[in-house]
Amino acid sequence: MSLELPPGIPGSVLPSVKIYKNDCMYCYDTAENNELGLDIDLKTYKAYSRNKDFNFTRQNYERTGNYLYLNIKKTLKPQEEVNKLLYDDKGEKNCKIQKLEVKNVKEDEYYVTSIGIYNVKEDKLYSREQISAEFQRLIDQILEANSSSKVEEIKQWEQEIEPCPHSIDLHPDIVEKVDLTKCSKCGLKENLWICLHCGALGCGRQQFGSSLEGNGHALAHYENNPTHPVALKLGSLSSNPDSCDAYCYQCNDEVKVPDLAIKLEKFGIDLSVATKTEKSLVELNIDQNMNWDFKLEGVAGEKLAPVYGRGFTGIQNLGNSCYMNSVLQALFDLEAYQEFFKNLTFDLEADPAQDLTTQLIKLYDGLYSGRYSVPGSLKGEDYQLGIKPSTFKTLVAKNHEEFQTQKQQDAFEFLQYFLGKGDQQFGMKLNRSLKFLFANKVICAHCKHGSITSELLDNISVPIEEKNAVNMEDSAYEKTNLERSLELLSEKETIDGYKCENCSVEPGQAFKSGGFATFPKNLIISVQRIKLVNWTPTKVDVPIEIPYSLDLSKFRAPKFDDDEIEKANVVKTQEETETRFEPNEGLLNVLQDMGFPQVRCINALYATGNQNAEEAMNWIFAHMEEPEIDKPLVSSGGQQSDDEEVLENLIAMGFSRALSEKALHLNGRDPNAAVEWLFANPNDDGVLPAHVKPVIDVKKEEKTLIEDLEREIDTNTDTDSLYRLKSVICHKGSSPHTGHYVVFVRRFIEGDWKWVLFNDEKVVVCDENNLAEIERNGYIYIFGKTTPPSSRAR
């Protein structure tokens, strides 16, 4: 007798339903790495796992009563069969061109898949042959449907490339004949771009990290002919016009060209018979991120040894997620993070896919249980199994215009964003070890009146000294050090255009200096590697000596001199620092005179310290493509400061106070999301479920922390300012939004301090040969407070 589909279980899967079938909701067990497979709840379509250490499937049954689960188990085929799929006749690994659109690739070619129905009440697995035809049809629908992570992946990869004004208003000159075989300037026969205005053929730019050659003659053509901004990559041409690479140099972005086939006919190109011969720009960027080795060799050229075990777990690259992977590895290397999440338990009433605490506990377990730090089966000996935090990325980046995409992002921007998320979720508990007070003293040059203002920070950004550049083409700089950068940050500087409240002398002038009022347990320092070269934001590869130890005693907060008169000592929370920011009027005028919108100028002055017009200008150019650049400056906790006003607006729309408060609570205090929820749930009773956590008052917790830190100021000793380097996030590439990120972590292994490189799923112990990579590419440094440094620290 076959097992029938019981009442209460839907007979079909609605297209709108999310199916979580990639990994367990509470750990990174999958159908491939768990010998018992993955159990998918047939009512909620959420996956759970069971093994000798835990049984999340039974736990879910005991909580919900759901006892039937689709069990999927995948076993790797014999190695001989797998090798035939992985390698060609010459023993070389098959390399298929990566597609911009993610396809639902069938894994049956590598695995033997077993399907069954698991009854948790009976602890019995029914084979496919033992279930009814109706039950089998439901199973087939679940198996064929895209998983929740795949749906998000497809959504994130399918980029919407739009026409620009220059590609719309495009009228090619009639050209009798165009030589399409080589660059008209240097003779290169690949990476060729045709000007869609006149037919000039030039080579593209060298793709960083790629073997694709290029001398930039297509760009040079535009620079000599500013009315010819739109070019097309010949190697991308195919019968599908939407897949062709077109670029507008004036907009500095990929664009779509309407009626492309008609325009190309004027150059003798028949698009209907064209065949793609080269990778697109996005495909090259993806390949670069997925395959970058970051010099995984020892002094003698030998491969560096992979390392496995607790704390040595890699994170799979989700396409362009190396920036996120590196930040997570560096933060979870901190003892404060490990201790925090080790002591937390899952809230079983919360939706695990939508609960950040659940996802972070799961992440901690994935990195430090050691279960996933084992050699990978398909990617080669350099890779390990690792974890794939797709659900975490979807959740943490939700509603963020940039991080929710699959584009490469700036690791430092993500770090700041993630720290803010942590504060909202846990108050000051999670990031307490990173918080400190940084004081700035501003003294009027005329009357000597001034003030010291302290800010609550969790990281600091410092300038880099550029010295003895040989030439700007090969970026050869003299080696500098982090101590010099801290000197540049804290040294006295002149502020022109200062308005003194005491003497009101105009034109006013003031002197500003800064330093650490308190010293955090863990200190994050980022270096400012972006500068403007020929009006293009460019990363400068100034070598920075590896700061194994750091003494901040000489960078303590400034005090008033005998001839200086104190106004008032003001301490600002991170929120107040932003909401009360007043841009330097003189610098603001300079930037606006250069043609920049006021909102961009204010954001730039805030981001660069309100001190220097050139630095602010560089910041604007470096953040041109970010939507946030045109948003008025508000505090990171602004949603809370405006909470009452938002609540009153919702009530004015006709919703009750209780229902409006619930909508804000359930939607992270996001007004737009709250409005959508209200219209979707107008008859809700407005009562919060018992398991819903109260909203953290970040502003209140910051003020309490400031009071605690102020009490530390007079108790600081010389040893409080001593630090040892723990990790360095490195970036290789010409811009923070391209290239590749990795993190080097300092670990005590077999009686000695060694560098461990976390390069996505590749985790290896490094040697002296790799230190040059840290010096050239160090971007974010994380230090831990220590007693006087041991000789072992080197």
GIKAUR-V653786 format. One record per run of one state. SS is the DSSP state (~ for helix, > for strand, _ for the rest). FROM is the first residue (numbers start at 1). LEN is the number of residues. If there is no record, write none. Layout:
ss=SS from=FROM len=LEN
ss=SS from=FROM len=LEN
//
This chain:
ss=_ from=1 len=2
ss=> from=3 len=1
ss=_ from=4 len=34
ss=> from=38 len=4
ss=_ from=42 len=5
ss=> from=47 len=2
ss=_ from=49 len=1
ss=> from=50 len=1
ss=_ from=51 len=4
ss=> from=55 len=1
ss=~ from=56 len=9
ss=_ from=65 len=3
ss=> from=68 len=9
ss=_ from=77 len=2
ss=~ from=79 len=8
ss=> from=87 len=1
ss=_ from=88 len=5
ss=> from=93 len=1
ss=_ from=94 len=17
ss=> from=111 len=9
ss=_ from=120 len=4
ss=> from=124 len=4
ss=~ from=128 len=3
ss=> from=131 len=1
ss=_ from=132 len=1
ss=~ from=133 len=12
ss=_ from=145 len=3
ss=~ from=148 len=10
ss=_ from=158 len=7
ss=~ from=165 len=4
ss=_ from=169 len=23
ss=> from=192 len=4
ss=_ from=196 len=5
ss=> from=201 len=3
ss=_ from=204 len=13
ss=~ from=217 len=8
ss=_ from=225 len=5
ss=> from=230 len=4
ss=~ from=234 len=3
ss=_ from=237 len=4
ss=~ from=241 len=3
ss=_ from=244 len=2
ss=> from=246 len=3
ss=_ from=249 len=4
ss=> from=253 len=3
ss=_ from=256 len=4
ss=~ from=260 len=6
ss=_ from=266 len=5
ss=~ from=271 len=3
ss=_ from=274 len=7
ss=~ from=281 len=11
ss=_ from=292 len=5
ss=> from=297 len=1
ss=_ from=298 len=5
ss=> from=303 len=1
ss=_ from=304 len=2
ss=> from=306 len=1
ss=_ from=307 len=8
ss=> from=315 len=1
ss=_ from=316 len=6
ss=~ from=322 len=11
ss=_ from=333 len=2
ss=~ from=335 len=8
ss=_ from=343 len=13
ss=~ from=356 len=13
ss=_ from=369 len=6
ss=> from=375 len=1
ss=_ from=376 len=8
ss=> from=384 len=1
ss=_ from=385 len=2
ss=> from=387 len=1
ss=_ from=388 len=2
ss=~ from=390 len=7
ss=_ from=397 len=14
ss=~ from=411 len=16
ss=_ from=427 len=5
ss=~ from=432 len=3
ss=_ from=435 len=1
ss=> from=436 len=9
ss=_ from=445 len=4
ss=> from=449 len=9
ss=_ from=458 len=2
ss=> from=460 len=3
ss=_ from=463 len=17
ss=> from=480 len=1
ss=_ from=481 len=1
ss=~ from=482 len=9
ss=_ from=491 len=2
ss=> from=493 len=4
ss=_ from=497 len=12
ss=> from=509 len=8
ss=_ from=517 len=5
ss=> from=522 len=6
ss=_ from=528 len=2
ss=> from=530 len=4
ss=_ from=534 len=2
ss=> from=536 len=4
ss=_ from=540 len=4
ss=> from=544 len=1
ss=_ from=545 len=4
ss=> from=549 len=3
ss=_ from=552 len=1
ss=~ from=553 len=3
ss=> from=556 len=1
ss=_ from=557 len=8
ss=> from=565 len=2
ss=_ from=567 len=3
ss=> from=570 len=3
ss=_ from=573 len=1
ss=~ from=574 len=6
ss=_ from=580 len=5
ss=~ from=585 len=9
ss=_ from=594 len=4
ss=~ from=598 len=10
ss=_ from=608 len=5
ss=~ from=613 len=10
ss=_ from=623 len=4
ss=~ from=627 len=4
ss=_ from=631 len=7
ss=~ from=638 len=4
ss=_ from=642 len=1
ss=~ from=643 len=10
ss=_ from=653 len=4
ss=~ from=657 len=10
ss=_ from=667 len=4
ss=~ from=671 len=10
ss=_ from=681 len=17
ss=~ from=698 len=16
ss=_ from=714 len=4
ss=~ from=718 len=4
ss=> from=722 len=11
ss=_ from=733 len=7
ss=> from=740 len=10
ss=_ from=750 len=2
ss=> from=752 len=8
ss=_ from=760 len=2
ss=> from=762 len=4
ss=_ from=766 len=2
ss=~ from=768 len=10
ss=> from=778 len=8
ss=_ from=786 len=5
ss=~ from=791 len=3
ss=_ from=794 len=1
//
